[in-house]
Amino acid sequence: MELTGLSSQQLAARKAELESALDDIRSQKLSLDLTRGKPASDQLDLSNALDGILEGFYLLQDGTDVRNYGGILGIPEARALGAAILDLAPEQVLAGGNSSLTLMYQYMDFMTGFASPCWRDEAVQAGSRLKFLCPVPGYDRHFTICEQLGIEMIPVPLTGRGPDMDLVESLVAADPLVKGIWCVPKYSNPSGETYDDETVKRIAALPKRAGAGFRVMWDNAYVVHHLSDTPDQLASIMELASREGTEDNIVLLASTSKITFAGAGVAFLGASVTNLKAFEKYLSASVIGYDKVNQLRHVRFLRDMDTLSRHMEKHRALIQPKFDKVEAVLESKLGGKGIATWTRPAGGYFVSLDTMAGIASEVVRMAAGVGVKLTPAGATWPYGVDPEDRNIRIAPTFPSLAQLEKALLVFVVCVELCAVNKLLEG
């Protein structure tokens, strides 16, 4: 029954029940964490064969010894693997270190102060700040990069098919200092949605409204992270951009961080050959070469997309029961009460839940008070401020299934109690 249909007396009675349940939880002295989307140890174990896989053989097909200096763009074999993941040609791919976040930051720094045209020069001439479009709910690390570089963020709502493109196009057309857009196009963090073909096509054409300096930051972090026998299909942004003549405006990113070892993977940046050459020149002041030994380990381990796909099925077998548990607990405890909605992702690492307006921060605070840590409410919005205080990101992969269930049972009590308190306030 929807809580909004209950009388004040019924709400007060339900509040007493929930507070008693919370007291019981408090007495358990829990310490559970659902804050970050990290692989669990059993997922990391799937890649233990990386250690020792080279067996003392460090030469590439062309005879290059990967233990030595050089090769900013990465070894050819790793660039080819990244190209297969990103749906690009190998010459369009840089294979880097373990973090795509590092490549994102470096690329944004490059565009802000070193590229031609240089974003900062344009902002100085206009006497205003650089701006970036940020689909919401979105990835907090993208927002941190913008904050670090002094770039103003403009939130744009996601629609279930990608960003609201009517709004995106109008914002780009109206202000030349809107210099780009962040995108997590497949199994978005945290909403789980995949951009539909029409949205991808409109994003590929977006730079025509903006100019040469505009960048689409296409962070395809979850491109192979399926939770379904019928994976979502994502149109090729670079293929569409090539038709539009905007390929120099597209930057693609991915990594093996949630495929092999989260702290020792390989990151990839994809761009047009022209764009990549300019970025390589920028990197040359600080990078002699990334860890080519690790790149070769990954090539020997993952081999090709067929091998990678079989590896990802092993990941799915470990994490799908956790996503199923999230759905089961949320539906059984919150379903039909009219106080929360949540996503049912076909891939990725998160479930996005919206509470009643104005209570998400209190839910997180209350859960922390009884030993369950959640991602801060507002983290999925620029500057950490969700204007309606509704969105909470659930990250189910890291805890064990038993720990996850225990944390979720605490979480749903907190959601309902905060909703009851809100309704009693009138």
C-alpha positions as CSV (number, residue, x, y, z in Angstrom):
1,M,0.0,0.0,0.0
2,E,1.3,3.5,-0.8
3,L,2.3,5.3,2.3
4,T,0.7,8.5,1.0
5,G,-2.6,6.8,1.5
6,L,-2.1,6.2,5.2
7,S,-3.6,8.4,7.9
8,S,-1.5,10.3,10.4
9,Q,-2.3,7.6,13.0
10,Q,-1.2,4.8,10.7
11,L,2.0,6.7,9.8
12,A,2.8,7.2,13.4
13,A,2.3,3.5,14.1
14,R,4.5,2.6,11.2
15,K,7.2,5.1,12.4
16,A,7.3,3.3,15.8
17,E,7.8,0.0,14.1
18,L,10.6,1.2,11.9
19,E,12.3,3.0,14.8
20,S,12.2,-0.2,16.8
21,A,13.7,-2.1,13.8
22,L,16.4,0.6,13.6
23,D,17.2,0.1,17.3
24,D,17.7,-3.6,16.7
25,I,20.0,-2.9,13.8
26,R,22.0,-0.4,15.9
27,S,22.6,-3.1,18.5
28,Q,24.3,-5.3,15.9
29,K,27.2,-2.8,15.5
30,L,27.4,-3.3,11.8
31,S,30.2,-2.1,9.6
32,L,29.2,-2.4,6.0
33,D,30.2,-0.4,2.9
34,L,28.2,0.2,-0.4
35,T,30.1,3.3,-1.3
36,R,32.2,2.5,-4.4
37,G,31.8,0.3,-7.4
38,K,34.8,-2.0,-6.8
39,P,35.2,-5.6,-8.0
40,A,35.1,-8.1,-5.2
41,S,38.1,-10.4,-4.5
42,D,36.6,-13.3,-6.3
43,Q,36.3,-11.2,-9.4
44,L,40.0,-10.1,-9.1
45,D,40.9,-13.8,-8.7
46,L,39.6,-14.4,-12.2
47,S,42.8,-12.6,-13.5
48,N,45.4,-14.1,-11.3
49,A,46.9,-15.8,-14.4
50,L,48.3,-12.4,-15.3
51,D,51.1,-13.0,-12.9
52,G,53.8,-14.9,-14.6
53,I,52.1,-15.1,-18.0
54,L,55.0,-13.6,-19.8
55,E,57.3,-16.4,-18.6
56,G,60.4,-14.3,-19.2
57,F,59.4,-13.5,-22.8
58,Y,59.2,-9.7,-23.2
59,L,59.5,-9.2,-26.9
60,L,56.7,-7.9,-29.2
61,Q,56.0,-9.3,-32.6
62,D,58.3,-6.7,-34.1
63,G,61.2,-7.6,-31.7
64,T,60.7,-4.6,-29.3
65,D,61.7,-5.3,-25.7
66,V,58.8,-4.0,-23.6
67,R,61.1,-3.6,-20.5
68,N,62.7,-0.5,-22.0
69,Y,61.8,3.1,-22.4
70,G,59.6,4.6,-25.2
71,G,56.4,4.3,-27.0
72,I,54.0,6.9,-25.5
73,L,51.1,5.6,-27.5
74,G,51.6,2.0,-26.2
75,I,52.6,-1.3,-27.7
76,P,50.8,-2.1,-31.0
77,E,49.2,-5.2,-29.7
78,A,47.6,-3.3,-26.8
79,R,46.5,-0.6,-29.1
80,A,44.8,-3.2,-31.2
81,L,43.0,-4.7,-28.2
82,G,41.8,-1.2,-27.1
83,A,40.7,-0.6,-30.7
84,A,38.5,-3.7,-30.6
85,I,37.0,-2.6,-27.3
86,L,36.3,0.9,-28.5
87,D,35.3,0.0,-32.0
88,L,38.1,2.0,-33.6
89,A,41.2,1.5,-35.7
90,P,44.4,0.7,-33.8
91,E,46.1,3.9,-35.0
92,Q,43.3,5.9,-33.3
93,V,44.1,4.4,-29.8
94,L,46.5,5.2,-27.1
95,A,47.2,2.4,-24.6
96,G,48.2,3.9,-21.3
97,G,48.7,3.1,-17.6
98,N,46.2,1.6,-15.2
99,S,43.7,4.5,-15.0
100,S,41.4,5.9,-17.6
101,L,40.6,8.7,-15.1
102,T,44.3,9.8,-15.4
103,L,43.9,10.0,-19.2
104,M,40.6,11.9,-18.9
105,Y,42.2,14.5,-16.6
106,Q,45.3,14.8,-18.8
107,Y,43.2,15.3,-21.9
108,M,41.0,17.9,-20.2
109,D,44.1,19.7,-19.0
110,F,45.5,19.6,-22.5
111,M,42.4,21.2,-23.9
112,T,42.2,23.8,-21.2
113,G,45.7,25.2,-21.5
114,F,47.7,23.7,-24.3
115,A,45.6,22.7,-27.3
116,S,44.9,24.9,-30.3
117,P,42.3,26.4,-30.0
118,C,43.0,26.7,-26.2
119,W,39.9,26.8,-24.1
120,R,41.4,29.1,-21.5
121,D,42.4,31.7,-24.0
122,E,38.8,31.7,-25.3
123,A,37.4,32.2,-21.8
124,V,39.8,35.1,-21.1
125,Q,38.9,36.8,-24.3
126,A,35.2,36.4,-23.5
127,G,35.6,37.4,-19.9
128,S,33.7,34.4,-18.7
129,R,34.2,30.8,-17.5
130,L,34.5,27.7,-19.5
131,K,31.5,25.4,-19.2
132,F,30.8,21.7,-19.6
133,L,27.6,19.7,-19.9
134,C,27.1,17.0,-17.3
135,P,24.3,14.5,-17.7
136,V,22.7,13.7,-14.3
137,P,22.8,11.5,-12.4
138,G,26.4,11.1,-13.4
139,Y,29.9,10.1,-12.4
140,D,31.4,12.1,-9.6
141,R,35.0,11.8,-10.9
142,H,34.0,13.6,-14.1
143,F,32.7,16.4,-11.9
144,T,35.9,16.5,-9.8
145,I,38.0,17.0,-13.0
146,C,35.9,20.0,-14.0
147,E,36.1,21.5,-10.5
148,Q,39.9,21.0,-10.4
149,L,40.3,22.8,-13.7
150,G,37.8,25.6,-12.9
151,I,35.2,24.6,-15.4
152,E,31.6,25.5,-14.7
153,M,29.3,22.5,-14.8
154,I,25.8,22.6,-16.3
155,P,23.6,19.6,-15.3
156,V,21.5,18.0,-18.1
157,P,18.9,15.4,-17.2
158,L,19.1,11.8,-18.5
159,T,15.9,10.5,-20.1
160,G,16.4,6.8,-20.1
161,R,17.8,7.0,-23.7
162,G,20.7,9.4,-22.9
163,P,20.8,13.1,-22.3
164,D,18.0,15.4,-23.1
165,M,19.3,16.3,-26.5
166,D,16.9,19.2,-27.1
167,L,18.3,20.9,-24.1
168,V,21.9,19.9,-24.9
169,E,21.7,21.3,-28.4
170,S,20.1,24.6,-27.2
171,L,22.8,25.1,-24.6
172,V,25.6,24.4,-27.0
173,A,24.1,26.8,-29.6
174,A,23.5,29.5,-27.1
175,D,27.0,29.7,-25.5
176,P,30.3,29.3,-27.3
177,L,32.0,28.7,-23.9
178,V,30.2,25.4,-23.6
179,K,33.2,23.3,-24.5
180,G,32.0,19.8,-24.2
181,I,29.9,17.1,-22.7
182,W,30.6,14.1,-20.4
183,C,29.0,10.8,-21.5
184,V,28.9,7.3,-20.1
185,P,27.0,5.9,-23.0
186,K,26.6,2.3,-22.1
187,Y,25.2,1.1,-18.8
188,S,25.6,4.7,-17.5
189,N,27.0,5.4,-14.0
190,P,24.7,5.2,-12.1
191,S,21.5,5.0,-14.1
192,G,22.5,1.9,-16.1
193,E,20.9,3.3,-19.3
194,T,22.4,3.0,-22.8
195,Y,22.1,5.8,-25.2
196,D,19.8,5.0,-28.1
197,D,20.9,5.4,-31.8
198,E,19.2,8.7,-32.3
199,T,20.9,10.2,-29.2
200,V,24.3,9.0,-30.4
201,K,23.7,10.4,-33.9
202,R,22.8,13.8,-32.4
203,I,25.8,13.8,-30.1
204,A,28.1,13.0,-33.1
205,A,26.7,16.1,-34.9
206,L,26.8,18.3,-31.8
207,P,30.2,19.9,-32.6
208,K,28.8,21.5,-35.7
209,R,26.8,23.7,-33.4
210,A,29.8,24.5,-31.2
211,G,33.0,24.8,-33.1
212,A,36.5,23.2,-33.4
213,G,37.2,23.2,-29.6
214,F,34.2,21.3,-28.6
215,R,34.8,17.8,-27.2
216,V,32.6,14.8,-26.5
217,M,34.2,12.9,-23.7
218,W,32.8,9.4,-24.4
219,D,33.7,7.4,-21.3
220,N,32.7,3.9,-22.3
221,A,33.7,2.4,-19.0
222,Y,31.1,-0.4,-19.0
223,V,31.1,-1.3,-22.7
224,V,31.7,-5.1,-22.0
225,H,30.0,-5.3,-18.6
226,H,26.8,-7.1,-19.4
227,L,24.2,-8.5,-17.1
228,S,21.9,-10.0,-19.7
229,D,21.9,-12.6,-22.4
230,T,20.8,-9.8,-24.8
231,P,23.3,-7.0,-24.2
232,D,22.4,-3.5,-25.0
233,Q,23.7,-2.3,-28.4
234,L,25.4,1.0,-28.7
235,A,25.9,2.8,-32.0
236,S,29.5,3.7,-33.0
237,I,30.1,7.3,-32.1
238,M,33.2,7.6,-34.3
239,E,31.6,6.1,-37.3
240,L,28.8,8.6,-37.0
241,A,31.2,11.4,-36.4
242,S,33.2,10.5,-39.5
243,R,30.0,10.9,-41.5
244,E,29.4,14.3,-39.9
245,G,33.0,15.4,-40.3
246,T,33.4,15.8,-36.5
247,E,35.8,13.0,-35.7
248,D,38.4,15.4,-34.3
249,N,35.9,16.4,-31.6
250,I,35.3,12.9,-30.2
251,V,37.4,11.4,-27.4
252,L,36.7,7.8,-26.3
253,L,37.9,6.2,-23.1
254,A,37.9,2.7,-21.5
255,S,40.0,0.5,-19.4
256,T,40.4,-3.0,-18.1
257,S,40.1,-1.8,-14.5
258,K,37.0,-3.8,-13.8
259,I,38.0,-6.6,-16.2
260,T,41.3,-7.7,-14.7
261,F,43.0,-6.0,-11.8
262,A,41.4,-2.8,-10.7
263,G,44.7,-1.3,-9.6
264,A,46.9,-2.8,-12.4
265,G,45.0,-2.7,-15.6
266,V,45.4,-0.9,-18.9
267,A,43.6,2.3,-19.9
268,F,42.7,3.3,-23.4
269,L,42.1,6.7,-25.1
270,G,40.7,6.8,-28.6
271,A,40.6,9.8,-30.9
272,S,41.2,10.8,-34.5
273,V,44.8,10.4,-35.7
274,T,45.2,14.2,-35.8
275,N,43.8,14.6,-32.3
276,L,46.0,11.8,-31.0
277,K,49.2,13.3,-32.4
278,A,48.5,16.6,-30.7
279,F,47.8,14.9,-27.4
280,E,50.9,12.7,-27.7
281,K,53.0,15.9,-28.0
282,Y,51.4,17.3,-24.8
283,L,52.1,14.0,-23.0
284,S,55.8,13.9,-24.1
285,A,56.7,16.5,-21.5
286,S,55.7,14.2,-18.7
287,V,55.6,10.7,-20.1
288,I,58.4,8.6,-21.6
289,G,56.3,5.5,-21.9
290,Y,53.6,3.7,-20.0
291,D,54.0,0.3,-18.4
292,K,54.5,-1.8,-21.6
293,V,55.2,-4.9,-19.6
294,N,51.7,-4.7,-18.1
295,Q,50.2,-4.0,-21.5
296,L,51.8,-7.1,-22.9
297,R,50.6,-9.2,-19.9
298,H,47.0,-8.1,-20.8
299,V,47.4,-8.8,-24.4
300,R,48.6,-12.3,-23.6
301,F,45.8,-12.8,-21.1
302,L,42.8,-11.3,-22.9
303,R,44.0,-12.0,-26.5
304,D,40.9,-10.9,-28.4
305,M,37.3,-9.9,-28.0
306,D,36.1,-13.6,-28.0
307,T,38.4,-14.4,-25.1
308,L,37.5,-11.1,-23.3
309,S,33.8,-11.9,-23.7
310,R,34.3,-15.4,-22.1
311,H,36.2,-13.7,-19.3
312,M,33.3,-11.2,-18.7
313,E,30.8,-14.1,-18.5
314,K,32.8,-15.2,-15.5
315,H,32.4,-11.8,-14.0
316,R,28.7,-11.8,-14.7
317,A,28.3,-15.2,-12.9
318,L,29.7,-13.6,-9.8
319,I,27.9,-10.3,-9.7
320,Q,24.5,-11.0,-11.3
321,P,23.3,-12.7,-8.1
322,K,24.1,-9.4,-6.2
323,F,22.1,-7.3,-8.7
324,D,19.3,-9.8,-8.4
325,K,19.4,-9.5,-4.6
326,V,19.2,-5.7,-4.8
327,E,16.1,-6.0,-7.0
328,A,14.5,-8.6,-4.7
329,V,15.0,-6.7,-1.5
330,L,14.0,-3.3,-3.0
331,E,10.9,-4.8,-4.5
332,S,9.8,-6.7,-1.5
333,K,10.4,-3.9,1.0
334,L,9.7,-0.7,-1.0
335,G,7.7,-1.9,-3.9
336,G,4.2,-0.4,-4.1
337,K,4.8,2.1,-1.3
338,G,5.2,5.1,-3.6
339,I,8.3,6.3,-1.8
340,A,11.1,5.2,-4.1
341,T,11.9,4.2,-7.7
342,W,15.0,2.4,-8.9
343,T,16.7,1.2,-12.0
344,R,17.0,-2.4,-13.2
345,P,20.2,-2.3,-15.2
346,A,21.2,-4.7,-18.0
347,G,24.8,-4.0,-17.3
348,G,27.3,-1.9,-15.5
349,Y,28.1,-1.6,-11.8
350,F,25.3,0.3,-10.1
351,V,21.7,0.7,-9.3
352,S,20.3,4.2,-9.1
353,L,17.5,4.8,-6.6
354,D,15.4,8.0,-6.2
355,T,13.7,8.6,-2.9
356,M,10.9,11.1,-2.2
357,A,12.2,14.6,-2.7
358,G,14.2,16.0,0.1
359,I,15.2,12.9,2.1
360,A,18.2,11.2,0.3
361,S,20.8,13.0,2.5
362,E,18.9,12.0,5.6
363,V,18.7,8.4,4.4
364,V,22.5,8.3,3.9
365,R,23.1,9.9,7.3
366,M,20.7,7.5,9.1
367,A,22.2,4.5,7.5
368,A,25.7,5.6,8.4
369,G,24.6,6.0,12.0
370,V,23.8,2.3,12.2
371,G,26.9,1.1,10.4
372,V,26.0,1.1,6.7
373,K,28.1,3.5,4.5
374,L,26.5,4.7,1.2
375,T,27.8,7.0,-1.5
376,P,27.0,10.5,-0.3
377,A,23.6,11.8,-1.6
378,G,24.3,14.4,-4.2
379,A,27.6,12.7,-5.4
380,T,25.9,12.0,-8.7
381,W,25.4,15.7,-9.3
382,P,27.9,18.5,-10.1
383,Y,29.3,20.2,-6.9
384,G,27.7,17.4,-4.9
385,V,24.3,19.1,-4.8
386,D,21.2,17.2,-6.0
387,P,18.7,20.0,-6.1
388,E,15.8,17.7,-5.2
389,D,17.9,15.6,-2.7
390,R,16.6,12.4,-4.2
391,N,19.3,10.3,-5.8
392,I,21.3,7.5,-4.1
393,R,23.8,5.3,-5.9
394,I,23.9,1.7,-4.8
395,A,27.1,-0.2,-5.5
396,P,26.5,-3.9,-4.9
397,T,29.6,-5.6,-6.3
398,F,32.2,-5.4,-3.6
399,P,30.5,-6.9,-0.5
400,S,29.7,-10.6,-0.2
401,L,26.1,-11.6,-1.0
402,A,25.4,-12.0,2.7
403,Q,26.9,-8.6,3.6
404,L,25.0,-7.0,0.7
405,E,21.6,-8.4,1.9
406,K,22.3,-7.3,5.4
407,A,23.2,-3.7,4.2
408,L,20.1,-3.6,1.9
409,L,17.8,-4.6,4.7
410,V,19.2,-1.7,6.8
411,F,18.9,0.7,3.8
412,V,15.3,0.0,3.1
413,V,14.4,0.6,6.7
414,C,16.1,4.0,6.5
415,V,14.4,4.9,3.2
416,E,10.9,4.1,4.6
417,L,11.5,5.7,8.0
418,C,12.7,9.0,6.3
419,A,9.7,8.9,4.0
420,V,7.3,8.4,6.9
421,N,8.9,11.3,8.8
422,K,8.6,13.5,5.7
423,L,4.9,12.6,5.3
424,L,4.2,13.3,9.0
425,E,5.8,16.7,8.6
426,G,3.1,17.4,6.0
